[in-house]
Amino acid sequence: MSPRIAQIVRPRALGGLMPAVAALRIAAGVVLVLFSAGKFVHHGAEAAAFDRYGIPFPEAATVLVGLLELGGGLLLVAGLLTRPVALLLAGNMLGAVLTAGRIDGGAVHLGLAPALLAVMVLLVWAGAGRPSADALLSRAASGRPAAPTGSASSPRAPRGAPAR
Protein backbone atom coordinates (compact mmCIF):
# COMPACT_ATOMS: atom_id res chain seq x y z
CA MET A 1 0.00 0.00 0.00
CA SER A 2 1.36 3.40 -0.93
CA PRO A 3 2.20 5.81 1.90
CA ARG A 4 -0.43 8.27 0.61
CA ILE A 5 -3.20 5.66 0.73
CA ALA A 6 -2.01 4.53 4.16
CA GLN A 7 -2.24 8.15 5.33
CA ILE A 8 -5.80 8.43 3.96
CA VAL A 9 -7.07 5.28 5.68
CA ARG A 10 -5.18 5.67 8.98
CA PRO A 11 -7.65 6.80 11.69
CA ARG A 12 -6.56 9.77 13.79
CA ALA A 13 -5.38 8.67 17.25
CA LEU A 14 -8.19 9.79 19.55
CA GLY A 15 -7.68 7.38 22.42
CA GLY A 16 -10.91 6.50 24.17
CA LEU A 17 -13.00 8.39 21.62
CA MET A 18 -12.20 5.88 18.85
CA PRO A 19 -15.20 3.64 19.66
CA ALA A 20 -17.52 6.68 19.74
CA VAL A 21 -16.29 7.78 16.30
CA ALA A 22 -16.85 4.22 15.05
CA ALA A 23 -20.37 4.18 16.52
CA LEU A 24 -21.25 7.48 14.80
CA ARG A 25 -19.80 6.15 11.54
CA ILE A 26 -21.82 2.93 11.71
CA ALA A 27 -25.05 4.71 12.72
CA ALA A 28 -24.68 7.23 9.88
CA GLY A 29 -23.97 4.40 7.43
CA VAL A 30 -27.11 2.52 8.47
CA VAL A 31 -29.24 5.68 8.13
CA LEU A 32 -27.83 6.34 4.66
CA VAL A 33 -28.47 2.77 3.52
CA LEU A 34 -32.07 2.97 4.77
CA PHE A 35 -32.69 6.33 3.07
CA SER A 36 -31.10 5.11 -0.16
CA ALA A 37 -33.79 2.43 -0.48
CA GLY A 38 -36.43 5.13 -1.04
CA LYS A 39 -34.55 6.36 -4.10
CA PHE A 40 -35.21 2.97 -5.72
CA VAL A 41 -38.45 1.75 -4.11
CA HIS A 42 -40.22 5.11 -4.59
CA HIS A 43 -38.16 6.25 -7.56
CA GLY A 44 -40.96 8.20 -9.27
CA ALA A 45 -41.82 10.22 -6.18
CA GLU A 46 -38.15 10.85 -5.38
CA ALA A 47 -37.43 11.95 -8.97
CA ALA A 48 -40.44 14.29 -8.85
CA ALA A 49 -39.08 15.78 -5.62
CA PHE A 50 -35.62 16.22 -7.19
CA ASP A 51 -37.30 18.00 -10.12
CA ARG A 52 -39.20 20.26 -7.69
CA TYR A 53 -35.90 21.11 -5.95
CA GLY A 54 -34.45 22.20 -9.30
CA ILE A 55 -31.93 19.37 -9.57
CA PRO A 56 -31.01 18.78 -13.23
CA PHE A 57 -31.78 15.38 -14.79
CA PRO A 58 -33.91 14.30 -11.80
CA GLU A 59 -34.39 10.69 -12.95
CA ALA A 60 -30.65 10.09 -13.29
CA ALA A 61 -29.80 12.20 -10.24
CA THR A 62 -32.15 10.12 -8.08
CA VAL A 63 -30.38 6.92 -9.11
CA LEU A 64 -26.91 8.45 -8.66
CA VAL A 65 -27.74 9.81 -5.20
CA GLY A 66 -29.30 6.47 -4.27
CA LEU A 67 -26.17 4.61 -5.37
CA LEU A 68 -23.95 7.08 -3.49
CA GLU A 69 -25.98 6.70 -0.31
CA LEU A 70 -26.20 2.91 -0.62
CA GLY A 71 -22.56 2.30 -1.52
CA GLY A 72 -21.25 5.03 0.74
CA GLY A 73 -23.41 3.85 3.64
CA LEU A 74 -22.16 0.27 3.27
CA LEU A 75 -18.55 1.45 3.11
CA LEU A 76 -19.11 3.55 6.24
CA VAL A 77 -20.57 0.57 8.11
CA ALA A 78 -17.44 -1.42 7.20
CA GLY A 79 -15.18 1.54 7.89
CA LEU A 80 -13.52 1.19 4.48
CA LEU A 81 -12.17 4.27 2.66
CA THR A 82 -13.96 6.35 5.25
CA ARG A 83 -12.39 9.75 4.56
CA PRO A 84 -13.04 9.92 0.80
CA VAL A 85 -16.51 8.40 1.19
CA ALA A 86 -17.37 10.85 3.98
CA LEU A 87 -16.20 13.73 1.80
CA LEU A 88 -18.52 12.65 -1.03
CA LEU A 89 -21.41 12.13 1.39
CA ALA A 90 -20.78 15.53 3.00
CA GLY A 91 -21.35 17.07 -0.43
CA ASN A 92 -24.52 15.00 -0.77
CA MET A 93 -25.82 16.19 2.61
CA LEU A 94 -24.94 19.80 1.82
CA GLY A 95 -26.90 19.43 -1.42
CA ALA A 96 -29.87 18.01 0.51
CA VAL A 97 -29.89 20.97 2.89
CA LEU A 98 -29.48 23.58 0.15
CA THR A 99 -32.14 22.10 -2.15
CA ALA A 100 -34.72 20.05 -0.27
CA GLY A 101 -34.16 21.96 2.95
CA ARG A 102 -34.74 25.27 1.18
CA ILE A 103 -37.89 24.09 -0.63
CA ASP A 104 -39.53 21.63 1.79
CA GLY A 105 -37.82 22.23 5.13
CA GLY A 106 -38.79 19.59 7.65
CA ALA A 107 -37.02 17.37 10.13
CA VAL A 108 -35.23 15.21 7.55
CA HIS A 109 -33.84 18.01 5.37
CA LEU A 110 -33.14 20.56 8.11
CA GLY A 111 -32.51 18.20 11.03
CA LEU A 112 -31.16 14.83 9.94
CA ALA A 113 -29.22 16.03 6.87
CA PRO A 114 -27.25 18.68 8.83
CA ALA A 115 -26.55 16.13 11.58
CA LEU A 116 -25.25 13.66 8.97
CA LEU A 117 -23.22 16.49 7.42
CA ALA A 118 -21.59 17.13 10.82
CA VAL A 119 -20.79 13.43 11.21
CA MET A 120 -19.28 13.35 7.70
CA VAL A 121 -17.05 16.36 8.51
CA LEU A 122 -15.96 14.58 11.72
CA LEU A 123 -15.15 11.42 9.74
CA VAL A 124 -13.14 13.36 7.14
CA TRP A 125 -11.07 14.76 10.02
CA ALA A 126 -10.92 11.74 12.35
CA GLY A 127 -11.09 8.81 9.99
CA ALA A 128 -13.06 5.66 10.71
CA GLY A 129 -12.27 5.14 14.36
CA ARG A 130 -11.80 1.63 15.68
CA PRO A 131 -12.91 -1.00 14.93
CA SER A 132 -12.82 -0.48 11.16
CA ALA A 133 -11.42 -1.93 7.97
CA ASP A 134 -9.38 1.28 7.59
CA ALA A 135 -7.67 0.65 10.95
CA LEU A 136 -6.83 -2.91 9.90
CA LEU A 137 -5.44 -1.71 6.56
CA SER A 138 -3.40 0.97 8.30
CA ARG A 139 -1.93 -1.54 10.74
CA ALA A 140 -1.12 -3.97 7.93
CA ALA A 141 0.53 -1.21 5.89
CA SER A 142 2.71 -0.23 8.83
CA GLY A 143 3.78 -3.82 9.44
CA ARG A 144 2.18 -3.98 12.87
CA PRO A 145 0.04 -7.01 13.70
CA ALA A 146 -3.67 -6.39 14.25
CA ALA A 147 -4.55 -5.99 17.93
CA PRO A 148 -6.73 -8.83 19.22
CA THR A 149 -10.36 -7.90 19.83
CA GLY A 150 -10.89 -6.48 23.30
CA SER A 151 -7.21 -5.89 23.99
CA ALA A 152 -5.32 -2.65 24.27
CA SER A 153 -3.33 -1.66 21.24
CA SER A 154 -0.35 -0.84 23.45
CA PRO A 155 1.71 -3.60 25.08
CA ARG A 156 2.39 -1.47 28.18
CA ALA A 157 0.81 -2.48 31.46
CA PRO A 158 -1.83 -0.17 32.99
CA ARG A 159 -0.71 2.36 35.59
CA GLY A 160 -0.09 0.78 38.93
CA ALA A 161 0.18 -2.73 37.49
CA PRO A 162 3.38 -4.62 38.18
CA ALA A 163 5.78 -4.89 35.24
CA ARG A 164 6.19 -8.36 33.72
N, C-alpha and C positions, 0 to 999 in steps of 0.2 A: 504494500500500500504506500502510495506516495506521501511524503511529509505533509503536503497541503491537504490531502484528503483526511489524513489522520488528525490534522488540526481542526478540520471542519466537524468531524464526528466526535472528537474528544469532549465529553461533558466538562463544564467548568467545575472546579473543586469547591463545593459548597457545604462540605461536612454533613451535618445532620439534616440539612435541608434537601439533600439529594432525593430521598424518598417522597417528599412533598412535591418537588418538581415533577418526578415521575408520575405521581398520582394526578396532578393537574394535566399532564400530557396525555395520560390514558383516558381521563374523563373527557377532555376536549376531543380526542380522537373518536370516542364512542358517540358523542353528540354529533360530530360531523358525519359519521357513517350513517346514523339514523336520519339526519336531515337530507343526506344525499339521496336516500331512497325516494323521497317525494319528487325529486327531479325526474325520476323514471316512472314511478307508479302513477303520478298525477302530472305527466309531462305537459299535456295541453294546458292545464290551469297554470302551471309554473311558467310555461312559455308566454302565455297571455300576460302574466304578471311582469315578466321581464320586458315585454313589449310596452306595457303601461309605464314602467320605470325608465323607458327610453334607451334600453340596452339594444345595440344593433344586432341584427341576426338572432332574434330571440330563441328560435328553435334550436339552432346550433349552440348558442351561448348556454342554454339550459342544460344540454348534454355535456358540454365542456365543464361547466361549473359542477355538475353532478359527478363527473369523473374525477375532478380535482378533489372534491370533498370526500368521495368514496376512497380513492387511492391514497390521498393525503391522510385521511382519518385512519386507515389501516396501517400506514407507515408510522403514524404517531403512536398508535397502540403498541406496535412492535418496538418503537424507539429507534427506527432505522432512518438515517439521513434526516434527522430531526431539524437541524438548522435550515437547510434549503427548503424543506417541505413547509416549515413554519413560516418562512419568509413568503412563499407563494400563498399560503392560506391567510396570512396577515393582509395581503393585497386583496384577497377574496372578501375578507370580513370588512375591510375598509370600503370596498365597492358596495357591499350590502348596506352599510350604514349610509353611504352617500346617495344611494339610489332608492332602495326600498325604504330605508329609514326616513328619507326626505319626503317620499310620496305617501307611504302608508303609516309610518310611525309604528307604534306597538311594542310590546314586550320583546318579541323576537328580534326585530330590526334595531331597536334602540336600547335593548337590555342585554339579550344574549349575544348578539353580534359584537358589541363593544367589549363584553367580557371575554369572548373568544379572541378578539383582537389583542387584548392585554395579555392573555396567556401566550399567544403566538409571539408577541414581542419578547416576553420572558424567555420562551424557548429558543428564540434566535440568539439571545444573550447567553443563557445558561446552558443550552444544549439539552439533551434528553433526560438528564438525571440518571439515577440508578435505582432499579435494574433497567437495562435497555440493551438493544442490539448495538447501538453506537458505543456504549461503554465496553462491551465485549470486543468490538472491532478495534477500539482504541488500545485496549490492553494487549490484544494480539499483535497490533502493529508496533507496539513498544517492546515486545518480547517478554512482557510480564505474564505469568500464568493468571488465568481468571480466578478471582477470589471465590471460594466455596460459598454457596448460599447460606446466609445467616452469620457469616463470619466477618470480622473486621478486615478491611483491606490492608491494614498495617500490621506487621508481625510484632510490634511492640506490645508489651504487657500493659494493662490499664494502670493508672496511677495507684500507688499503694500496694500493688500486687508484687509478690516476690519475683525477682528475676530468675529465669530458668538456667 
